[in-house]
């Protein structure tokens, strides 16, 4: 039936248009080749756009309502440069919603939430910075995340550095530090991942060959130096130290340096250079870039606790690698005391765990320094170190037996060193040769350099223990104690003499962290007079002030606790079987004004 109806319809159509030239009526649409090609392209592009829009709407619908409201509020605070609202959203809101909705998953991508912020590209760049930071901290980043985070960082810094004049943006100091800190961390993480050639897939090898400049040392250093130069932060610090007025400082630093955004980014970039040069192994240059920054409680970096701790960690580690153990100990003691005092306030910080981990690594470095350079240290710090690393401290004082303990603590506490030059991914032949040859890891290279100094000082503790027993000693007798001949004994004495001479910042004097004088750092000295060794030991009296201060503070805390404690509930009086008889008893007898009185240790009768 259907075929019959179709035949009848076709017959009617042929009959109606029998005398009509269809070419003239309809035209030659689709016969010139243009329409046939264009129509599929238009339909395909439109279809893709519609599909993307539908997928975006579906993804946005999956975003919880509290997250949507937070993003809208966050965007509005950034538009208005409302620092207080931005700080609350950044430090509290973001982390609270992360724990509730995205503890183990990614936040929505920037393209998904773009309609909520009117496709504001600047806010989306800032959002991606938080997005990739979350990926690095909570989720293992894949190869796309690593390259896209680099592209987003480039967009952010290009916006800040290459705009026409200072950008109209204000961010809290904590966020500015986190931007620099996360930028360097992602660079470090990428370098460590890139150095592991054997674990790369074919796709990753192609990407690394085509993107050799991504996360290169040059690009990262260029960003940090550009921020320092743009903000003129070194000139600003010098002007402050010289006591210049705000008007004079403004004339020196220019329009960029007067903006808090650029000034603090420049300042944190100085700290970032300290970190990058330390990761690359150039400890002298790391301290050189800090020559204008003063390590005291009034420095701007102390306003951000994470920056404060990071600065002291890397400065102390640089001093350790430069064998300036007195300066390293002084640096670690200063910041560890600060952490101990402020620990009760840090528990509310979202970076509390990271600060604790860094502090624990500094305790390990402090144990290494005191093993190589015995000295009187703060009791609070010393007690914590003995509690955490008492076993390793005991081993490190046993000569060659302590080398594994030094190695264990160093590898635990040192930063994750990186290599400035990546493997040759662009040349397959060179890459194959690189894989076949044994390449020393940066951490192992720095460990070997550190242990070379430790090996040289191995005899010092034993020799020191013998010298402390005498005021004068025959050289032959001392050689017998050491189970060595006299020539070897003299070599050990010279090693001990050299170990007691260190470069140190005397009374924090001198300009820059590299400044210092060679001083004697040991309380034990000796001279060799022909065949006799004469020993002189300087004893330092015990410092009672610290003991009294600590115990006074402890007594004050106990008293405050007692004052704040609730009063004990008074016990209910036991009901007597004959209350009236007891009440009448005094009246029946002689008129005594008072009865029994309870006193300390017993009962007294009045």
C-alpha positions, 0 to 999 in steps of 0.5 A: 500500500505504501508503495502504491501511495508513493507511486500515485504521489510521484505520478501527480507530481510529474503531471503537475510539473510536466511543463515546468523547467525545474532548473529555472524554478529551483536554480542550481543550488548545490550544483556548483560545489560550494554549498555541498562543502559549506553546509557540513562545515556549518552544521559540524561547527554549530553542532560542536558548539551546541554540544559544548554548551550543553555539556557546560550547562550539565557540568555547571548543574553538577556544581553544588549550590554552596560552591556556586554562591562562593564563587560568585561572592569570591568574584565580587570581592576580587572585582571590588578589591575588598581585601578583607572579603578576599582573605576570608574567602581565600583562607577560610571559604575555599578550604572549607568547601574543599574539605566538604566537596572536593577532598579527593576530587578536582574543583570544577574547571574554569570553563565550567564556572565561567558563566558565573563570573561573566567570563572574567578572564582575570578572575579565571586565571586566579581561579586556575591558580587555586585549581592547579594548586589543589590538584598538586596538593590533593591529587596526583597531577598528570602530564596535562596538568603540569603543562597547563599549570605552566601556561596559566602561570605564564598568563598570570605573570604576563598580565602583571608584568606586561600590562600598560601600567600597574594592574588594578588588582589587590590581593592579600599578602598570604595569597601573594606569597602562595602564588610565588611559593606554588610557582616554585613548587610546581617548577620543582615538582616538574623538574623531578618528574622530568628527570625520571626518563625510564618511566615516561610513556611515548606520549609524554616523551613527545610532549617533552621533546616539543616543549623543552622550554616549559618550566625551564630554569631560565623562565622561572628565574626570569619571572622572579628577577622581572618582578624584583626589577619591576617593583624595585624592591631592593631600592625600596629596602635600602631607602627604608634602611637609610630613613628616607621619607615616604615621598622620597621612597615613592620617587625612587620606586616609581608607580609600580613600587608604590603599589602593595601588589607589586611591592610584596610580589617583588619582596616574596620573589627575593625569598623565591630566588633564595629557594630556587638557587638553593634547589639548584645548589648555588648556596652562595648566590642564594644568600647573596640575593638576600643581602638587603633583607634583614633577618629580624622580627620586623621584616615584612616576611614575618607577616606571613608565617609560611614565608617566615619559616621558609626563609629561615629554613633555606638560610639555615640550610645554606649556612650548613652547606657552607660549613658556617655551623654557628650561623646555621644554629643561630638561624634555626634556634631563632625560628624554632623558638618562634614556632614554639611560642606561636604554635597555639595560634598556628593550629587554626592556620590551613598551613599548620601541617606544612609548618610543622613538617618544615619545623621537624626538618629544621630540628633534624638539621639542628641535630646535625649542626650540634653534632659537628659543632658542639655548643651550648644551645637553648634548653627548649630546643635541645630537649625537643631535638633529644626527644625526636632524634636522640638515637641519631645524636648518640650515633653521630658522636661515635665516629665512623659508626655515625656516618649512616645517621648523618646520611639519614638525617640529611636526606630527610631534612634537605630540600628536593634538589633539582638539576638545571639541565633537563634530559635531552628529550629532543634527541633520541640518540642522546636520550638513549645514551643518557638512560644507559649511563648512570646519572647521579641524582642531585640529592646524592651529589650534595650528600657526598659533598656534605659527607666529605666534610663529616668524614674529615671531622670524624676523629674530632669527638674522640680527640676532644674527649681525651684532651678534656681530661688533661691540661698537658699531655705527652704527644706519644701518650696521646698517640697511644690513646688514639691508636695512631702514630705521631704523624697521624695524631698531628694531622688529627689535631690540625683537623680539630684546630681547623674545625674550631675556626668558622666564619660567623656573623659576629653580633649580626654585624656586617651587611648581608648574610654572607658577611662574617669573620673567622672566629674560634668557636670551641671552648677547648684550645691547645698548643703543641710545644715540642713533644707536649700538648698543652690544653686550655679549656674555657668554661662558661658559667651556667646561665640562670636567667633562662631557667628562672624565666622558664619556671616563672612562666610555668608558675604563671601558667599554673596560676592562670589555670587555677584562676580559670578553673571552676570552683569545686561544688560544696558537698551537701551537709549530712542530715542528722537524725536528731537535729533538734537535740544537737541544736539544743545541746549547747544551751543545756550546758555551760555557756561556751562561746565556741565549739570545735574548730578544724585546723590544718592537720587535726582538730583543735578545741577552743 
